[in-house]
Amino acid sequence: MRSSDLVPFLAPDNGLSLKFRQGKVLSWDSGTGANVVDVGGAILTDVPILNTGEAIALREGHIVGLLAMAGSFFILGRITVPGDPDFAGASVSFGGASVTTTNWAPTMAGTWVIDSEPIPIPSWADEAIVMVSASVRVVNTRGVTDIALMHPFITTTFGGGIHPDEVAVTLAAGGNGNLSNSAQKLFTELDPGSDPDITASVIVQAGGTANWAANVSNTAILSAIAIFRSTT
């Protein structure tokens, strides 16, 4: 850059220089971005926002930084300080798990053939959506036709959870078949201090009058993904 290129930045303030201001959000429409902001007692309406990643998270009472130039204002984003419990407002992160297991035995009570590694909940997150996909290959080890049932679970350390209706397959003696199913769950009002993780599981059940024996061809595959966000 030539030294002459710096002149406009060094010249006396002619009303076109950038200035930083601080404001307080009086109202915010997360659907449209319509807003009212108090900047030093001046009430500004529908101020443009530069950091659109926060556009759905700002709300009444938040303190925001603004750039001002030639009478126009632009919202930079929310101002927080280290240690503020809401420092990660509007943040998003991902977690997941993928597990395969073999040589298990379906039981009449239901066999938990897979428990995923716990997916940690970030300390700043208060919402999560978890999606699970499971597939199973199972061999009927009984000497008669029987039914196998399977469903995935999404569970949490704080007791919340979900599982869809099971899927079933009827197998002749010695026959094998495939089952697949999925589930998703939206968790709101998470408290990471007491809700440290989320776990996905798969249950396979023998639907007849006796348990099935284990078989090396019995295979279960589970994939789970979690999307965490802060709404504060």
N, C-alpha and C positions, 0 to 999 in steps of 0.2 A: 504494500500500500504506500502511495506517495504521501509526503507530509502534507501536501495541499488537500489531500482527501480528508484529513483530520480537522481542517479548519471549521467546517460546519458544527462539529461537536464541541469545539473550543470557543466559539463565538458567544458573545453575551446573549442571555435569554431573550428571545424574540417572540416567546409564546409557543414556539414549536418544539421546545426541549421536552424530554420525557421526565415525568415526576412520579414518585411513588407515593401512594396514599393508602390509608387503612380505612375500611368501612365495616359496617355491621349489617348483616342481611335482615331485613324486616319481613320480607315474604319471598318465597321461592316456589315456582311451579316446576316440579321435576319432569313433567310431561312436555312442556313447551319451552322452558327456560325463562319464562316471564318472571321478572323480579323487581323488588324495590329494595334499595340499599341506602343506608344513612352514611354519608361521608362528611364528617365534621359538622353535622347539623344540616347539611344540604341533602335533600331527598332526591335520589336518582331513580329513574324508572327504566326497566328493561335494558340494563347495562350489558353489552356484549361480554362473553366469557371466552378466554383464550384456552384454558385447560378444560376441554370438554369431557375429560375423564371423570371430573367431579360434578358434571352437570346434573346427574340424577341424585347426588348425595347431599348437595348443599340444602340448608334449611334455615328457618328463622332462628336468629341468635348467633349464627356462625360469624366469626370475624374473618374477613377476606382482605387480601392485598389487591391493589388496583394500580394500573398505569394510567397516567393522565397526560394528554398532549393536545394542545390547541382546543381546549374545552371539551374534548372527548375522553371518556373513561372506558377501560377494559379490565374485567376481573381476571386476575392471574390465578387465583385459587385460594383455598382456605389457609389460614395461618394457625399453626400449632407449635407448641414448644416441646422439647424433650421431656418425656415422662407423662405427657398428656395421654390419658387412656384412649383418646380418639385420634391419635396421631396418624393412624392408617385409614382414616375415613376415605371411602370410595375405593379402597384397595381390593384387588382380586388375586387369588393364587390357586394353584391346582395341586391335587394329590391323587394317588392311585395305587393299585395293587393288581398283580396278575399271578395266579397260582394254579398249578396242575397237580393232581394226585391220582394214584392208581391202586389197584388191588384192595379195594374196600368191599364191605359186605352190607347190602341193604337189609334193614330190619323192619319189623312191623311197626315199631315205635318211631322209626325214622332215624337214619344215620347222618350225623353231621360230617359229611365227607370232606368239606373244606371250610376252614376258618382263615380268612386273609390276615396278613399282617395289619395291625391297627393303622389307620390313616390319621395322623395327628391333625388336630384342629389348630390353626394358627391362633396365637394369643389375642389377636385383634379382631378375629372374625366373629360375626354374630348371625350369619346365615350360611347355609351350605345346601347345594343340591348334589345328590349322590346317585349315580347310575351304575347298575350292575347287569352284566350279561353272563349267563352260565350255559354250558353244554355238557351233556353226560352221554357216555356209551356204557351200556350195562348188559350183562349176560345173565339169563335166567338159569340158575344152577339147580332149580328144583326139577323133579321128574314130571311135573304137570304144568299146564298153561297157567300163567300168573301175570299180575300187573305190577309195573314199577311206576312210582310217582316221584316227581322232583319239583322243588321250588327254591329260588334263591331268597336269602334274607339280607336286609340291611339293618344293623343293630348299632346301638350306641351305649356308651358306659353310663348314660343318664336315663336309660330305660326306654327311650323312644325307638321306634323301628317300624319296619313294614315288610310284608312278604306278599306276593301276588298269589292267586289261585294256582294250585299245582297243575302241572301237565302230566299226562300219563301215557304209557304204551303197554299194550298187551303182547306178551311174548310166549311162544310155544316152548315146551321143555327144551333146554339147551340153546334156545334162540337168543339173538342179541338185537338191540335196538338203540336208537338215539333220541335224546330229549334235549330241548333247548327252551330257555325262558329268560325273561329280563324283568327288572324292577327299577323304579326310581323313587326318590323321596326328597322332599324339600324340608329342611330343618330351619326353623326360625327361632329367634331369641336364644341362640346358643350362649352358653357361659363357659368359655374355654378353661376358666379356673377350676370348674367342677366337671366339665365335659371334655376330657382330654383327647378322645379319639372316636373314630367310627370304624366299624368292622363289617365286612361282607362275608356271607356264608352260603353254603349249598347243602340242602338236605335231600337225601334219596330214601324212599320208603318202599318196603315190600307191601303190596296191597292185598295179599291173600291171607292165608291162615298160618304161615310159617315164615321164619327168617330165611334169607338166602345166604349161601356161602360166599366168601370172598373169591374173586377171580382176577387174575393178572390183567385181563383185558378190560376190566372195569376202569373207566377213566372219567375224571371230572375236570373241567377247565372253567376257571372263574376270572373275569376281568372287571375291575371297578375303577371308576374315576369320580373324583370329588372336585367341585368348584366352590371355593370359599370366597366370601366377600364381606366387607364392612359396610353397613348402612348408616353409620353414625356420621 
